[in-house]
């Protein structure tokens, strides 16, 4: 929703400055999508000038323009007459299009400035001529920015669906009252009503759909061009100026936030009837389409037939035209649900429907009617009749009660009593405090305030969320159990091994999950998501971990190993709750720390395998790995993690196309698995005798996955004394033949009763060498 700073200031004189508002809006929950200083590039570079001399050279008009302190030679192809006032852009001015004005020579004539049009200033879609002002509007040398409404700042604010009250400058002013320290007020209307004009008859046949309808006549007016200030403001708000009658209605919509509509009285027959449509009833609309309605839609009709789809769009046959003389102004309050239904069913989403479906202010209907009439009368003349306010019943405030003690517990902060009263009073909530009990009365325009939690949010928005005492979020993995579990203990072990624990958001978007290849029929979809990117509960920990890894890698961090322990969710049908499964996720990637003179290295499969080994050693459990496939892993690198003949999860190299989605351009190794309970006793006595260690290095083809090499070494080394096989190095460099990779492993042989001798270990080790050579591996010997 676009709004100008000066529009807010008309209601709230002490409103903070534009740059300060830019910081305030996000703090109170308003997202600024666009902010623009309208005078940027033009301040001090525009001048009004009087055409004193005028010559011609073919299609060129050669002007001598007096600008108060001298004359300037200017060339234009636009029509212009002696004695007219024009607006000049001086050298150095930068127009909204990005064009920078410079002195020019055209056919031997010097042009020291540029005479500009409304189109070039962004104030019209098209302009047939340059700006040619009537006498007396500006004097030579005057700054034209105020006349052009360009001495202002434009905000485009995202308004959430529950805040229809913010869809106009008046609502924004009301929202800023606690910041400004004063209550907003409407300018005095000062509208002279002529009883002789009469009240137009209205019948509300559907009171549920239309609780209030205000009709007002303006008689004997003229359809003319709107005054400059109105045209310019509408253009800056993204609206195309049409004529003074339509423009008055459109401007009040942005100024007060309340939609109105205007009818040509000559095209009406009998009274206005607000009623349900009949199924299949049709109407030619202002957008030159014909729409069909059903009985859930609300129509504005006369005794002959439909005139408009209520709250959405008017009909073509009753609109204002150039020869309109008498106007009927409609200003109403319509049921939000009915307008939302009609707007979406017909595919017509308009500025009016956006406001009515969010919930308009029923008390604003007569006010908006008066201001539209005043603007029409000021520009086109005529007599304004009194309002026929039908259905103007009681629109009571909503009473909401809460205690200050509850507020403290809910907000996690002790907001001073005086601040609670100040904020709620400034927001027109009329607080009443009785001891610890607070009652507020929310105005009808605040459709979003219904329960005590809503009032708590209002208090905190303006007192300041930053004042809530910091509290480190819990990374509990207890799943509701009391005390520490083996998952908490495992997290401590992993952190001690140099991994960083991540806590990622448990929601993802369909596009992201589809790229990973997760089965859609197993997704748990959120009923009312914050947005499409948060509409599915995570089926895996890996997307969140990879996103976190990307954030760190793209901020020039070195290699990083992340883990997360948390729940994932699987859909089991509408009659069952989703399956919740707690898993461990791992994500490794990036460059290893380098010592002077050492080769470049990256986290790779040996590091991932080492972490998995560490986990199972700590658990006191054995595991194995077998080849597998996953759509998000590179073929040939995916391995199923097997425990007690059942799959616990998978590990492997992330597909490059997925890594690039997160702007990661290096290998990412991932794993995800369930965590079995640790063995009953993890205690082992300290060995009395040392193990005997032997290292072996071998060459393998680059095409052979690391896991295949590791499995070959482990199985070939198998004997009763072997207790561990650990990868210690992966190397490719000048000393390694092309297409080969060097792997080094450390083997440990152990006997709990005595120290093994070389004579005992050598046969086992040489047998390992022979078996590996038989498999085609080349042993690297010193």
Secondary structure, DSSP 8 states (H G I E B T S, - for coil): -EEEHHHHHTT-TT---HHHHHHHHHHTT-EEEEEEETTTTTTTTEEEEEEEEEEEETTEEEEEEE-SSSEEEEEESS---TT-EEEEEETT-B-TTS-B---EEETTEEE-EEE--TTTTTS-S--SS--EE-TTSS-TT---HHHHT-SSEEEEEE--TT-GGGSSHHHHHHHTHHHHTS----------B-GGG----EEES-TTT-SEEEEEEEES-------HHHHHHHHHTT-----HHHHHHHHHHHHHS---EEEEGGG--S-EEEEE--TT-EEEBTTS-EEE--TTSEEEE-SSSEEEETTTEEBGGGS--TT---EEEEEEE--HHHHHHHHHHHT---HHHHHHHH---GGGHHHHHHHHHHHHHHHH--EE---EEET------EEEEEEHHHHHHHHTS---HHHHHHHHHHTT---EEETTEEEEEE-TT-TT--SHHHHHHHHHHHH-GGGS----------TT-SS--HHHHHHHHHHHTT-EE----SEE-HHHHHHHT--GGG-EE-TT-SSGGG-EE-S-SHHHHHHHHHHHHTTT---EEEEEEEEEEE---TTS--EEEEEEEEEEESB----TT----B--HHHHHHHHHHHHHHHT---EEEE---TTB-TT--EEEEETTEEEEEEEEB-HHHHHHTT--S-EEEEEE------S-------SS--EEEEEEEEEETTS-HHHHHHHHHHHT--TTEEEEEEEEEE-STTS-TTEEEEEEEEEE--TTS---HHHHHHHHHHHHHHHHHTT-EE---
